[in-house]
Amino acid sequence: MTELPKSARRVEQAVSALGLSARIVCHAVSSRTAEDAAAACGCDVGQIIKSMIFQGKQSKTAYLILVSGKNRVNEKAAAKVLGEPLVRPDASFVREVTGFAIGGVPPVGHTNPVATYIDEELLAYQTAWGAAGTPECVMELNMEALREATGAEVISVV
């Protein structure tokens, strides 16, 4: 087996520290989009976890929303739940907060603690696949175990 990239090893350690079980798989092709990831993993696009970082417009707080690959975040609706308007941060903010580049941001293992929310539609699946530190590396996670380990608040994102 080829050794995992450094960022994927960090994710593997974070998953283990949370008591989660996940096998990281690295594909030869990018999994940057939900459709690409679903094709690579052989699953439904809804089973892809998009780890999306938003920033509070006033507070500058980082928010992580774990979104089903079939959904787009209704930012106005999410802002009502979070208590402030949201903006999409630039790539440097995402890397500073999470330690990962856009396209490889995992649902766990970030550099800084991030308030986490989870799309209620992800919980319809027993397992789903999320990025594991790079656009080519993914991991399958039990959704209820992930919700419990992260303390994520369940929300509707649509």
N, C-alpha and C positions, 0 to 999 in steps of 0.2 A: 504494500500500500504506500502511496506517495504521502509524504508528510504534509499536514495541513499548513496553509499560509499562517503567518503570525497572528493576524487579526482573527482568523477562524479558531486558532488555539485559545485566544483570549475568550471568545464566545463559549467554547467548550468548557473552559474553567468556570465561567460564570454560571452556565447551565448546571454544572455539577455542584457548585456552591449553593445553589438554590434548591438542590435536591431533585432536580428535574432529570428526566431521561431523554436524550436526543442523540441521534446518530447524524453527524455532519457529512454531507455528500457534496463533493465538488464536481461540477460538470465542466465539460470542455467549452461550453458556450455560456454566454452571459444569461443571467436570470433577472435582468434589470426591470422587465415589465412583468406584471402578473400573468399575462398570457404566456410569455417565454418560460417563466418559472413553472406554470402548470404543465406545459408541454414537456419540460425536462423531468418533472417529478411524476408525470403520469397521473395527475389528479385533476379535479374540477377547479376551475379558476377561483371559485368561492373559497377553496381551501388554502389559498395563498394569503399569508399575513403580510400586509403592507405596513411597515413601521414608519409612520409619518410624523415628522416633527413639525410642530407649529409654534409660533411665538405670540405671547400676549402683546397686544398693541401698546397698552399702557405700562404693564408691569415688566415687560421683556422676559417674562417667565417662559421656560420651555415646557411644552406639553407633548407627550407621545400618545398618538392615537393608533392603536392596532386595528387595521381595517381589512375587512374581507376583500380579496382581489376582485370581486364582482362589483364592489361599491366605490362610489366617490364620496368624499366628505362634503356634506352641506355645511360650509364654514359658518354661516349665520346661525344655524341650529346648534352647532357645536359651541359657538361663542356663548349662546344662552346658558348652556350647561356649565361652561367653564367660567362664566361671569365677566367676560371681557371680549372685545373683538379680537380676531386672530389675524395674523399675517403669516405668509410663507417666508421663512428665513432663508438667507443665502447659504451656500454650501459651506462657507467657513464657520457659520454659527452652528450648523448641524454637526460638523466635525468637532468643534470645540466642546459642545454639549455631550455628544455621544462617543467621540473617539473613532467614528467610522464615517466613511464617505457615503453620500447619497447613492442608493442602489445596493448598498451592502449593510445598511443599518439593521441590526437584529432587534428582536423584541426585548432582549435582556443584555446585560454586560456593558452598560454605558459607563463612560468616564465619570459622569456626574449623575446624581439621583435625578430622575425625571418623573413628574406626575404622569401616571399611565392610565389610559382609558382604553376600553376594548369594545369594538363593534359587536353588538348583540348577535348579529348574524354569524359571526365566527363561532359562537358557542353552539350553533346547530350542528357543528362537525365535532366528532370525537377527536380527530387530529387535524392539524393544518401545518403547512410548510412556511417557514420564515427565513429571511436572509440570515446568514451566519458569518457576517463580517466582511464579505466580498460579494460582488455581483455574481460570481460563479459558485459560491458555496451556500447551501441551504440545509435546513434541519427540520425534521418532523417533530412536532410537539403535541402533547395532549393538551387540548384547549382549556379544560377545567383546571388542570394542574398549573398551567401557565397563568391563568387568571388568579388563582390562589397565591402562587409564588410571587407575583408582581403586585398583588393588592389592587389590581386594575379595577376601576369603576366601569360597570357595564353601561353603555350608552347606545342610542340609535344615532347613526352617522348620516342617514339619508334624509 
